[in-house]
Each structure stands twice: as C-alpha cells, then as structure tokens.
Amino acid sequence: MRVEIKSRLRGELRTLYPSASSALVIVGDVGLPTQNLNVNSNPNVLWASILDEAEKQNKVVEIIEMVLGEYPKRTVLQEVLLEINDKTLVYIDLKDQWSKILRLIESNELSFSIEKAEQFIQVFQEYIQNELSTIKNDFDLLNNQDVTLNVFKEEKLKLLERLKETLFEKLNRGYFSGKRGQSKKIGVKHKNQAQVDMEKIVGESPYNNDLVSMAWLSKGVEASKSVVLVITENGGRGTGFILEGGFLLTANYIVPGKEQARRTTINLVINDFTALVDGSKEYKYKLDETVFYSSPFNKMDYSLIKIIDNPKFPVAENGYLELETVNKVLPGDIICIVHFPGGANKQISYSNNSVVECLGDNIIYKAKTFGGSGGAPVLNQDWKVVAMHQRKLNNNSENMKSGKAIKAILADLRNQIPSDEIDSFPFLKTSKK
C-alpha cells in the first residue's frame, strides 16, 4: 500500500475510532493479533501500528470493508478501497436499497419513495439488459462458429439455461428471497456511466420460504425494544439487552468491572424502528455497580449489572427479552441479531443467518456483524435469546461468528449468586427448567 494512501486511511480511521477501545473492537472483529499494537499510544500511532499489522496479515481490505459497512458514505474509505483493489467499483446492496424504499413508503414519504424507486428500477433494468445483451452476443458467436451439430446443441442449451436464470432466478426471486448461502456479484452500468459492482446477499426467511407473517415482524419489533446501546466512559460502544427484573446483560470486554459499570450508561430508544418519522425518544440509564456478576473475556465473557431506573420511563414499562432454555439449539436453526453496528443506529441482521455448530458453551453461526455488535442477543425464530454475540471467528469466512449460549451463562450465574438472593433475579427463576 502506497504511503500517501496509507496516511489517508490512517487519518480516516483515527477520526471514526479515536479511542483505543473502539479501535480494538475492529481489531477483534477481523481477527488481528494485538501483541504488536501500540495500544497505549495516541490514536495516530495506534492506527499506524494496526495498519502495519493488517498489511502483514493481508487484512487491510477486510478492515476497510467492515468500516464501510458501518459508515457506507465515507468517500475516503471508498477511494482507498478502489485504489487498493485497482477497481472503479462502488458497492450497492440491492436488498438493502429495496428495504429502504419500503421504509420510505411505510413512512408516507411519497416524493422520496418515488425518487428511490426510480433509481432502483433503472439500475435493476440495466443489469437485466446487460445480461440479455451478453447472452445474445454469445449466441451470435456460436452461430458463426464451425462446430458439430451436437456441440451446437449443447452450447445452445447452456445459453438457454443462462437466459432462464437471468429472467426467473435473479429477476423473479433472486434478490429478495433466494436460496440460503447464495451470494453473487453482478456488474452493471450506472446512470453516471461508472462501473457499479452490486453485491447481492440473499437468504431464507425465518420460516424457510419466501413469506414472513406480519405478526412475526410485529413481535420482533417488540423484542428489539429491549436491546440497548452501551456507552462506556472512554467513548467505547457496544450492545446489551434487558432481562426480566431490570438487569443488563452484555459482553465483559465492554464492561469488565464494577468501576467501569459505575461510569457506564445505556441508551434506550423508543420507536427507533420508525426513524424516518418524528417522535422517537431516547432515555439514559445508569448502572448499579453493587449488583455486578461477571465472567472474564477469556472464559464466559459476560457482565450482568442491575439497571438504575429512570423515573421518566421505568425499565419495566419497556419489557424484557425472553430466554430460550427449553428447546435445544441445533445446526441449521435460523437466527437474528439485533445490535448497534458501529455504535450507531439499532439494526437487525436477519438475511442468511443460521447456526452452524454448537461447541460446548459456544454457538457458531453465520451472521453479519460489525464493531459495536458485541453483547447483542442472538435470537431464534420465536424471538427468544439463545446466545449472546461475542466475536468474529478468525477463519476464512467473514460472516462466521461466535456467541456464548444463554443456558451456559445462566448456569454460571447460578453458581455465583447466593441461593438466598436468587429471588431477586426473576429471569433465573423463570428460566430454570
């Protein structure tokens, strides 16, 4: 990577992640070793050491793409990525664009809905036209070739299959449903004639088909209300969720001890799922460090802290997340994650998410997460917590993640909390089966 490019990238990352804790979240998510990093230095030196190590590990592009997932409009990041890859490509997630259009429509934003829909249809139509043009050109070449009849028939059948795939697989259902695990990139010409690389990620619905009931979505919205943004004293941000009785459960590396808990706040946003409509309210809560139970990062990696109530909006009025302690978690189970990627707006990862493996107290799954997602609830189809999200696995798959099984966390808590105090933790009583 050229020195001037590296300098631009370092400056951008330093601006977005000025604290060591926020920078180390990104480092952990991409699986970068920390022993050679200048953690106790200023942000400029820290990020210089991170990028040096990332170059050695071939993870610079992975860091940029992860940060772009949180800050997609940062042009410096886009330009650096293009420079590194030597491409003139811009990333557009068609499914995400479609979801934005639907949210605009539901929010009665007619003019914006029409504008976005027109842009979407133009890009989509140009892709289909390009595909058809390519197939037609290939067919013309085939007609002009001196081949045997059998070869001609075989090649013609292949072209027919490509045509069928374009019109039915991709156009009819490929972008908004599709088969689990299907992920393709398609190149089209955008209206400004720049080459666009549109990344499509498609997956099954929670019911393993193309339809989801509105009741299921409504229940998900209710469940998401109990997911909160955790803000530490040094500006670090993560995710946590509320349990019955007014307790916060989050990752230990976010709130490692009682002293940190005392200086940490949580933000609870009401009606943030209608962010395009005025009326969202945010309430802040402090934590009671005197009621603190935890397991360190290298063990169970969780912290349970009592929430100090806010009289303006009592925690009990917002509800809590239910815990799955009866049904067994199995490979192939569909999961969702409600989190604060980048410490920004609350979002949900739901496309093509599933459990891969259960290894002791750990659950391995495919899901899209970013820095700030740690401590988030991993939810099953019934919107019950099956695990707490912790980290990205250091392997070849960028979406392979690991969380601690909620049953294992509850068992560890029962071993820590005195038996005569269990009644003060209602979620332990209701979850004991």
N, C-alpha and C positions, 0 to 999 in steps of 0.2 A: 504494500500500500504506500503510495507516494506521501511524502512528508506533509505537503500542504493539505492533502485530503485527510490525513490522519489528524492534523491540527483542527480542521473544521469539525470533524466528527467528535473529537475530544471536547471542544467548546460547546457543542450542542448537547452532548450527554451530561456535561457538567451543569448546564442550565436546567435540564429536565430532572436530574437526580443529584442535587447538591450535597446531600448528606451521605455519610458512609453507609448507614443502614439501608437507605433506598437503593444505593448502588449495589450493595451486596445481595439484595433481593434479585436483581437482574443477573448477577454473577451466579447465584444459586440456581436460578431457573434454567440457565443454559449449561449448567454442569461444569463451570470453570473452576479449576483448583485455586485456592485462596492463599496458599503458603508464600507465594512470591508477590503478593499485592501489598502496596503501601497503605494499609487500612487507616493508620493513624495520621496520615498526611492530609494536606488540604485537598479539596475536590479535584483541582487540576492535576496534581501529582497522582492522586488515587486513580483517576480515569486514564492517565497515561500508562500506569502500571497494568490496569485492566486490559487496555487495548494491546499492550505488548504481549501479555499472556494469551489474549484471544488470537492474536496472529500466530503464535506458536501452536495453538490448538486448532487452528482453522475454524474459529467460531465468531469472527468479526461480522460476517453476513448474518449469522444467526442472531447476534445481539441487535443488529440494525432492524432486522425483520420483526423481532419481538417488540422493540420500542415503537416501530411503526404501527404495530397492532394496537398500541395504547395511544399513540399520537400520529394518526394517519395523515394529518395535514402539514406535518413538519417538512417543508420543502428541502431543507438542508439534508435531512436523512435520506429522502428520495434521491437527491442528486448524488450523494456519496454512494448510495447503493448502486445506482446506474453506472457510476464511474468504476466501481469495483468490478461489477459484472460485465462492464463494457456493453451495456444494452441501452436502448431508448424505449424502455417499457415502464408503464405505470400500472400499479395493481388496483384492480377493481373487483370487489367481491359481489357478483351478481345477486346472490341470495340476500346479502346484507342490504343492497340497494332496493331490492323488492320489499324487504321488511320495512325500510324507511318510508317507502311510498305508502304502505298500508297504515303505518302510524300517522302519517300526514292526513290521510283520508279519514281515519277514525277521529282525528282532532279537528275536523271540519276546516282544514286548511286547503281550500279548493285551488287557489292560484298556484301554490307551491306544489300541490299534488299533480296538477296538470303539467307543470314545468318538468318535474322529476320523471313523470311517466313518459313524457315525450323523449327525454334524453335516454331513458332506459330502452324504450322501444327502438330508437334509432340504432343504438349500439347492438341490441339483440338482433335486429333485422339485418344489419350489416354483416354480422357473424354468419347468419344463415346464407346470405347472398355469396359471401366469400367461399363457404363450404361447397355450395352448389356450383360455383364457377370452377373450383378446383376439380370437382368430380367430372364436370363437362370437359375440361381440358384433358384430363386423363383418358376420358373416353375417346376424344378426338385422336389422341396419340395412339391409342390401341387400334383404332380403325385404320391408321396409316402404317401400322407395323406389319411386317411379313411373318405371321405366326400361323401355326396349325389351327385347325378348327377347334380342337379340344382345348388348346391353350387360350384361344379367344373366348370360349365359353366360360372357362374358369376365371379369367380376369374380369369378364363381364359380370359374373356372379359376385365377385368381390366388390365391384363398383356399386352394384345394386344394394349390397349389404351396407356399404358406406352411406348411400342415399337414405336407406331405411333408418339407420342410426341417427343421421342428422335430423330427419323430419320427425321421427317418433321418439327415439330415446332421449335426445337432447332437447328438442323443441317442446315436445308434449309433456314430458315429466322429468327430464334430467335435471333441470335447475332447481326445482322446488320440492322434489321428493327423492327419487333415485334409489339405488341400492347402497347398503351400508358399505363404507370403505371406498366408494367410488370418488376419485378426485382427479380432475383433469385441468389442464391449462389450454386456453384457446386464444389465438391471436386474431385481432380484427383491426380495421381502420376506424379510428375515432373521427368525430366531425372536424377536429382540428388537424387531421391527417397524420397525427402522431401515432406511432405503433402502440397498441394497448395490449397488455397481457392480462386477460381476465381470468382470475383464479376462481374456480367453482369448487365449493365443498358441499357435498350433498349427503344426506343420511336419512335413516328411517325415523318415523315419528315415534313417540312413546308407545304407540300401540302396534308398532311393526307394520304399518301400512301408510297410505298417503293422507289419512284423515285424523284429526285430533278434535275431540269434543270441546265445545266452549266451556263446559263445566270443568273440564280438566285444566284449562287455561286459567279460569277464574280461581280455582283452588291454588294454582301456582302463584298467582298474584298475591293472594293472602299469605301464603308461606313466605314469599320474598320479603314481606314487611318486617320479618324478624331477623333479617340479615343486615348487619350494621357495619359502618366504616370505623376502623380502629385507628386512632391517630396518637402516636407517641410524642413525648416531649421534644425529641430532636427532629420531628417532622416526618418520621417514618410512617408508612401507611400500610394497613393490611385489612383483612376481613375477619369478622367474627359473627356469631349468631346467638340469639337469646334462647335460653332454656326455661322451662317451667319454674316459677319461683323467682324470676328476675336475676338470672345468672348469665354471665357472658362466657362463652367457650371460644377460644382462639388458639393459635399456634404459640408455643412457648418462645420461639425465637422472636416473636413480635412483642410479647410482654413477658420477659424472662423471670422477673422477681417482684416482690411486694413494693419495693421502692419505685420501680418503673410503673407498676399498676397505679400507684398513688398519683403519678404525673401523667396518666393516660386518660384520654377522653374517647367516647364513642359517639358517633353521629347517627341518628335515626331519622330517615327521610320518609315522610308520609306522602303517598300518591306520586312517588317519583316515576312510576310507570306511565304517567301522563305528562312527561317532562315538557311536551310542547304546549301544554295548557297551564295558565297561571293557577296558582293555588297550592303548589307543593310547599310543605312546611318541613323544617329541619329542627330537631331537638337534640340538645347535647346532654350527655350524662357523664358523671364522674364514676370512678370505681372505688369500692371499699377494699383496701388492701388487707384489712384484718380478716377477711374471708377469702383466702387465696390458697388454691391447691394446684399443683403442677407436676409435670414430669419433664426433665430437660430435653434439649434438642436431640441429643444422641440416644435417647430412649423412646418415650412415647410422644414427646414434643407437643404438649398441650398445656394451657393455663385456664383454670376456671376461677372467675372472680365475681363477687357479688356486685351488682349494679346499684349505685346510689340513685334513688328515684328522683324524678323531676316532677314537681307538683303541677307544672303546666301540662304535662302529658305523662301520666303514670305508665310505667313499663307494662303493667298488667293489661292496660287497655289495648296495647298493640298485639298481644298474643305471644305465642312462642312456637318453636318448631317441635314437631313430634319426632320421636326417635324410633327407629326400626330395630326392635330387639327380639322379634318373634321369627319372622321369615329369614331364611338363610340367604346370604348374598352369593350369587353364582356367576361364573363367567358367561358373558353374553347379556347380562341384565343391562337394560337401558338406564342411564343416569343423567342427571342435570346438575349443573353447578351455578349457584347464584353468588356473585362476587363483585369486587370493586377493582377490575384490572387497571393498573396504573394509579390506583388510589383516586380514580375519577368517579364517573357515574356508575351506579349499580347496573350490572348487566347479567345475562344468563347465557351459559354455554349449554347448548342442547343438541346441536347438529352432529350426528355421527358419534355420539358418546356412548361407550359401553364398557362394562367390566371385562378385563382381560384375564385376570388371575387373582386368586386370594392366597397370600403367602403369610401364614400365621396371623399376626395382628395387622398386617398391611393389606390394603386393597389396591391393585394395579388397574388402571383404566385409561382409556383414550378420551381426552378432552382438551379443549383449547383454553389455556390459562396464561396469565402474564404476571409480571411483578405486581404485587398488591393482592393477588388471589389467595395467598396463604392464609389458612384459618377458615376458609369458606366451607359451607356444608355441601357434601356430596349427597344428592337426593335421589331416591328411587322414583318409580312411576306414581307412587302414592304420595309423593312429596314428603316423605319421611327421611330423616338423616340416616345414612348407612355408614358414612365416614366423614372425617374432617380432612380437607385437602391440605397437603403439606408442601410437595415439591415436584419438580420435573425429574424424571429418571435420566441418568447420564448414559443414554444409548443412542442408537441411530434414528429413533423415531422422535420427532419434535413434539408430538402430541401424547407421548406415553407419560403418565403421571402416577403419583403415589399418594395415598392418604391413609390415615390411621382409622381402623374400624371402630365405629362408635361403641360396639359391645366391649372392645378391649379397653377403651377409655373409661367406660362406666365401671368395669371390673377393677381397674386401677384406682379409681376414686373411692370405691367401697373399701378398698384396703387401707386408704389413707384417712378417711373421715371416721371419727369415733362413732361407735354404734349408737350412743345416746344422742348424737346430733343428726342422724340420718333423716329424721322427720323434718329437718329444716331444708332438706334438698328434695322437694317433691318429685323431680324428674327421676331420681334414683328409685323412689318407691313405685312409681307408675311403670318404670321400665324393668322392674325385677320380675322375671318370669321363671 
